[in-house]
Amino acid sequence: MEPSGIELHRRVLIIDDNEAIHADFRKIIGEETGNDAELETAMAAFFDELLSAHASATAVFEIDSAYQGKEGLALVERSIQEGRPYAVAFVDVRMPPGWDGIETVKRIWQVDPALQVVICTAYSDYSWHDMISTLGETDRLLILKKPFDNIEVRQLASSLHMKWYLARQAEAKLDTLKSMVATRTCDLEHAREELLAINRELSAAKVAAEAASRAKSEFLANMSHEIRTPMTAILGFSELLMDQELSENGIEAVHIIRRNGDYLLGIIDDILDLSKIEAGQLKVETIACSPARIVEEVTHLMRLRASAKNLALLRNLDEHVPQFIQSDPTRLRQILVNVVSNAIKFTEAGEVWLDVHLAAADGRQPMLEFEVSDTGIGMSEDEVRRLFQPFHQADASTTRRFGGTGLGLAISQRLAEMLGGTIEVESRPGAGSKFTIRIAAVAAQSAAREETAHNAPREPLAKLDCNILVAEDGCDNQRLIVVFLERAGARVTLVDNGQAAVDAALQSANDGNPFNVIVMDMQMPILDGYAAARQLRERGCAVPVVAMTAHTMAGDREKCLDAGCSDYIAKPINRRLLLDTIARWVANSKSVACTAD
């Protein structure tokens, strides 16, 4: 079988000035060759069965003759042009009057370097060393010593022809391989260009996504500030009104204001929580806490809402539930409030149950299960599948009876996962729903800190006997904070921007009557609270600075502390927290001075 793309040419060139030599070669390897059993046996010893078709002792070669070197060179050139090159050339050394055999071989190899050459010589003109010195070390050159031996000639012709043929085959395969490599390289280069283009697109998309994320964070931070700032006045003044003697209608109106203010604050907190979760910035703590206490708090908080709809809110705590577990009580409480509130919202009549038990561990980490079941409207399978998507609501029609943002359950699912668990739902339209909340339940020794804080009696508001500088640009919040502080006994100086705060703090120090505490809003005109705090620290003022900010995104507290503030309070301002914080810093730094530079 011929190798693909390689045509077998049994062509031999004889270059010798003696006509009788040409006749001898035709008898030995040419068309005049007859059957010779002795030659067949000899050839079989040199070639295996796979090559026998090409190396047979009776193989016939096509012989061309040249009588001078130039004539031989011309034949070689023509064979190359025709695409039928010679495999072997037998060249006599002595060929007067033109080129001798060595010169002829040298010139032929310049045209056809692959040609296998047999030098016919009696070593009368050139020694082997002389030949090698002229033609170089090569495996394409053999010596046939005169007088010829027929078997030797046949062996040389067949073996050199096969050597030439296999070399051509290897070259063809190498060319094919090079072509394949070139094609593959081209394909890879094309793929590389496509990958680079995709990477450029991904990089651009990443930059755009990061820009969008920053814009989203900035938007949420600004919205948080813009909502929380007026909420400080709404909730704060409603608290002050509760201290007054009001009519029954007045008390009800204040409670309505307070309730709706808390609702709006809950919405912005949910949006910020979801944003923090998506950004990976929301952290959960792991402390000892009481599942029974958390369930009691949640049911106590939700019972008033259930009673308003004539619903029974029932709870059951299995005796095997650990007294204390390692978890985040704030986030667990948030999950249960969201899920129980959701059950109450979508239940018109009947009951809502909160059942708590320890799930079977099966050799794995024990899990605590909170099952919230209701007799409400239920959900379809499609609604259940989309239930935990942010802003999705089961009751999504324009005439819907139930309010809400659709964020509570999405946040609860993420929080449950952060507490090492999951939330699952079973529901059918008209047959109610059951939410199963699972969290990791690693037992703890005690929850002294939580229990003490929960059971501690509510103390009266702190009293202040100190000088306080308040820097706040919102007129409503100015009035509210001043009332809070002055009713507590503090002497208040009020400014409306950061530069005025710096000037007032340094001036009071020069006058020998430094402020005990500076309450600083972080977002003000002329000079904001961050820059004002830095200036005060740079100019030697060590008075405690309590930051007030409506920004509550991850890192806002650290940003205030890094600017030089001593503490941090989020808006809306909680009166008790504000007074307690100031009282603590006054007690710790009663003699702190602020010296002007």
Phi, psi and omega in degrees: 000131180284136174299146182302126175084356182244120178264131184278112178252112178269064185251129179235138179249127177253122177242107182200141182278359183256116181300325182296327179297319179298319179296320179298316181296324179293325178289326185279315186232358185265204185293340182273005181292134177252177179291137183216099184300323181297319179291322179299317180297318180295319182292324181298333179288341183258338187230141180277179187296326184295331183258002187296331181295333182257342185248020181299143179295337181262009178300140181258133180251146174275119187250131171245148185242141172223144186252352176220162183299316181297321179295318178297318179300320180297319179296320179297316179299317181294321180296325178292316181297323181281350182077021178232069187290158175284147176270318186224144173232129172262120187236125176283146180285314187261114180219073179291152006260005185268217181296144171279178186296323182293315178297320180299314180299317181301317181287323179296318181295337176291333179269317183226087184294344183273349185297129176276130188238135173244118178274125178263115187207157171250015182059028180274336182253316182232139169276166178301321180298320179295319179299314182294324180298326181275316188264344180086162178290127182201153177268007180264005186236126175231163180248131172244111185277132177281148357286152186290152169247129186302314180298318180299318179296315180298318179298315180298314181299314183291312184292319179291324176298315179296319178300315179296316182297314180295324177296319178295320178298315179298320179296320179295317178295322178295319178297318178298317179297317179299320179296317178297317179297318179297318178296315180295320178298319178297317178298316180295321179295320177296317178297322178298316179297321178295318178296319178299318178296318178296318179297321178295318178295317179296320178298316178296320179295323178296315178300316180296319180295319179295320177296318178295321179295318178296318179297319178297314180297318179296319179297312180297321179296317180293318179296320177301314180296314184292330179276316183292327181299307176293333178295331175301314180292317182298307183288323182294313180289330175295325176294319178296322179296327179295338177282348183268162174277111184240157173291168179301319178294323179295318178298317179297320179296319179296318179296323178296316178300314182297315183297316180288327175296317177297324179296314178297321179295323177296323179297311181295326176295320178297317180297317180292321178298315180298319179297319179294320179297313181296328180273359181070025184255353179275127182249148173245147178259165178233104179225166177287130179213161184258114176301322180297318180295318180295317178298319179298316180296317182295314181293323177297318180292320185274344186296324179296320179293320179293319181297326180297339178252012181059037178256146173271130176248109186249151177223152178216128181243114181296146184294341181273356178294129181302147179294322179223143176229163175269111181197191176251102185297325181296313182288324176295318177298319179297318179298310183295320178298316180299313185289316179295318177300320178296319179296318179295318183301318186262016177243120181270329182207150177115229189218160170232128181248144170236106184247130184238129177208166180268123181284153177298132185280324182053041178079356179255184179299131180296146181237141175260130183248131174245112180257121178249113183243149179217170177249037186276203189286342180071179184217154173279169179299321180294320178293322178296319181298327184261006190297322187266012174280136181304139177072006177273142176226142177295325179258084189254009182286162180290345179252024186299148181268346189245137180272194178113160183264344184079019181259332188303313182289323177299316178294318182299319179298314180297319180294320178300319178296321179292336177268013175084022183220208184210172168231130177237155184229136170237129183200151172221143179305128177080357184240015177079182183221156173227120176259128177247114181256123178244134174225158177298140185234063175284122184294147178235162183284316183200171175223054187301318183297316181292316183294319180297314180297323183289321186269353183295139178293148181284116184276158177294161180299146181296148174256141184237131174234079187200170176260126183234133173260123178249123176249107184207130185265345180277123187297320180294317179291328175303308182300317183296311184295320178298317178298313178306311186287317182292324176295335177276354177104004183278155173260121192246132168250131187245131172230162186243012174203165185294323180296318178297326178295316178298313181298316182294319180296315180292322180294318180298325178294317179297328180279356179081015181226065186294154176291149176278326180212145173246123175260115193239118169289144186271339182242099183222161178284171178067297177217122183282174185295327180296311180294322179296317179297319179297317180297317180299317180292320180295333183260018170089009181274121182253010179298136179300135178245117178262115181282137170243126180212145174270359176276124182231023177285165179301132177095351181293321178299313180297324178298319178294315182294322178295331180285348179117359178289154182268331183208178190214130174230131180271145173274150002294146184287128172269120187302313182298316180296319179299311182293318179297319180296314180296316180301320180295316181288327176295317181295326183279340187221049184296332185251014182295136180249158175234112183254137178283149179278000000 
